[in-house]
Amino acid sequence: MSTGSSLEGQVALVTGAGNAGGLGFAIARALAADGATVVLSATTERIFARVAELTAVGYSAVGVVADLMLPGAGERVVTTALAVAGRMDICVNNAGMTAVGIDPVDADLELTTDAQWHDGLERNLTTCFAVTRAAVPAMRRRGYGRIVNIASTSGPVQVFHGDVAYHAAKAGMVGFTRAVALETAGHGITVNAVAPGWIASGTQPEGERTAGLLSPMGRSGTPAEVAAAVRFLADASASYITGQLLVVDGGNSLPEDRSWRP
């Protein structure tokens, strides 16, 4: 739940925010609406269109183009965020899944290539590691920070057929979240993960839309609903919550009997 303008003066980095209808941009918009200056990153220059959308309504936003799979890119986006006001209060690791021009993997284990395996881990887990590793020292020096990693129900809670690397990476993100949370708990830093279920983003495939209709709520979630969970964990008042996984899936992981309907 939003707490008004309680993020005034704070700086928030949100990676993977290039898609106008995606989670990253919805998260950035929610943080900016409550007063934060948001630094948005994406792999292409479309990020500047997202920045323009935010500044057009009076929000403070900065964009940076960075492929976080490249060496040094994580440090560069964090440096950009720190340059805004000499601080970074919030870090949201949303980059992952797919990038522009990259098709999702749909292959059984025995047909998964080494390249697909390494790409899945690098894209969905190593990017989170690189940005977090760069962000933590600055947060530790200030004695404050909120890190929120966007995982998925796929891997930590459930699985779908066809992409073993993605599931391994997202499950690994939860372990990474807990490990960093333990390391930083005594420094005023919280580290949590959010696991979205079926979400009607701007690029949701038809199959996922159908799967959302079969969930207990009978619909997919919205990026704004995921952003609300991130906004809660990013707040100063969420100071005693760390190392946790917050599932945002409309109850989709609850039923054993999928034929049951209320």
N, C-alpha and C positions, 0 to 999 in steps of 0.2 A: 504493500500500500504506500502511496506517495505520502510524504510528510511535509508538504509545502516546499519552501525554498531552502531546506536545510542543507543543500549541497552548495550554497553560495560560497564562492571563493575556492572551491575544490577543483582539481583537474582530474579528468577521467580518460583513460585510454581504452578504446574499444576496437579490437581487431576484427577483420572480416566484415566490414560494415558497408561494402560497396553496393549491395543489392537493395534497391529502393523498397522492396517488399519483404526483406529478410529480417532475421533476428537481430543481427548486429546493428542495423540502422534503427530498428525499433528500440533497442536498448539505449543507443546513443541519444535518441530523441527523448526518452524518459528521463535520463540523467540530466540532459540539458534543460529540460522543462523545469527541473527543480533547482536550477541555478549553477550547475557545474559547467566549466569549460570542457568541451569534449574534443579529444584528439582521435580522429577516425583513420584507420588504415585499411587498404585493400590492395590487390595485386595490379589494378589498372587505374587509369585516370578518371574513371567514373566516380571515384571517391570525391572528386571536387564538385560534382553535381549534387552529391549528398550534403556536402558542406554548405553549398549555396542554398539548399532547401532549408537548412537549419538557420543560417544567418538571415534569410529572408523574413523569418518570423521573430527575429530579435535574439536568437540564441547565439552563444559564443562557441565557435567550432573551428577546428584546424584539420586539414587533411594531409595525409602522407601516403605515397605510393611505395609499397614494399612487398616483395615476395618473401614471406617469412621462412620459406624453406631454404633460402640462401644464407650462407654464413654471414654473420654480422647484422642481418636485417632486424633481428629482435632488439639488439642494442640500439640500432638507429631509430626505431619507432619510440623506444623509451626515452632516448635523448631528445627527440622532438617534443615529447610530452613534458619533459622536465624543463625544456627551454621556455615554455609558456609562462610559468610563474615560479620556477625553481622548485617545484614539488609535483608529486603525482600521488593522489590520494586513492584512486580507484583504478584497477586494472581488470578488464573483462576480456578473457581469452576466448573469442568466438571463432577465430579463423580455423578453417578445416573443411571437412566434407569434400567439396569439389571447388575448383576455381573455374573462371571463365574459360570455355573451350575444352574442359576436361570432362569426359563422360564417366558416370559412376561405374564401378566394377560390378559385374554380375557373373560370377564364376564359382564352381565348386572348388573345394580345397585342392583336389589333385590337379585342377586346371589353373590354379592361381600361380602366376609367375613370381619369380624372385623380385622383379621390378615392381609388380603390383603390391606385393607385401611391403617392401621397403617404402614405396610411395605412400601407402595407407598410413603407416606408422609415422613417417616424417610429416605428412600433411596434417594429421589429426592429433598427434601427441608431441612430437618434437617441436613443433611451432609453439605450443603452449609452454613447454620447458624453456625454450630460448627466451621468450618474452618475460616469463616469470623470473628466470635467473637474472635478467637485466633489471627488473623492477624492484626486487626485494632489497638490495643494498640501500637504495634511496629511501624506501619506506622504513627500513630499520633505523637509518640515521635520524629520521623524524619521529620515530616511535609510534607510527600510525600507518595503516594501510588496509584496504579491502580488495582482495583478489577473488574474482568469481570466474570459474572455468565452465564453459558451456560443453557439457558432456552430451549424453543422449540416454534414452532408455535402452537403446540398441547397444548391447554389450554389458553394461552394469546391471540391467534388470531383465531384458528380454533379448531375443535375436530375430532377425529375418534371414531368409536364405540368400546367399550369394556374395558376401563380402566379408571374409574372415578377418582381413586386416583392419577394417573399420571397427568391427566389434572389439577386437583386441586393443586397438588404440583408445577407444572410448572407455573401456573397462580400465585400461591402464591410467587414464586421466584421473579416475577416482582414487586409485592408489597414490598417484603423484600428488593429488590434492591433499590427501591425509598426511603424507610424508612432509610436505612443505608446511602444512598447518602446525604440525608438531614442532618443527624447527623454529617457527616464527611466533608461536603463541605468546612467548614472554616479551615480545617487542611491540605489542599493540597492533599486530597484523592478524587479520582473519583470512582464511583461505577456504572457500567452499565451492561446490559444484552444483550446477543446475542441469537436470536431465529432462529435456523436452521429449514429449511423445510425438504423435502426428500433428504437425503444425502447418497451417495454410499460409506458407510463405509465398513469395512471388514466383518461386520455381517449383512448387509442390507438384510431383507427378500425379497423374490420374489414379494410379494404383494406391498411392498414399492417401489421396482424398477419399477413395472408397473405403480404405482401412479405417479412416477416421469416422466414417459413418457407422461403422460396426463397433465403435467404442461405446462404453456405457452412457456417455453424454450424447452420443449420436452425431458427433461432429468432430472435426479437427479443431485444435486450439488456434489461437491467433498469436502472431509475434508480440503484440502488446501484452498478452497474458504471461508470456515468458519474461518479457521485460519487467513486469511488475514483481516477479520473483527475484530477479536480479537487483532491482531497485531496493527491495527490502534488505537483501544481504549486503548491499553497498552502503547502507545507512550507518551512521555512527552509533545508533542505538542497538544495532545487531552485534554488539561487542562481545557477547559471550557465546556466540555460535561460530564454531570453526571445525573444519575437517568433515563437514557434513555433505550429503547428497540430497538435494531437494528435487523431488520428482514432480514434473508438471505435465501430466498426461491424461487429465480428465478421467482418471480411474481405469485407464486401459490395461494396466498391469494387474488389476484386481481379480477378474473372473477366471475361474477354472472352466466353467461351463459356458462356452461362447453362445450357446443357443438360448440362454436365459435372457429375458428382457423384462424390465420393470413395467 
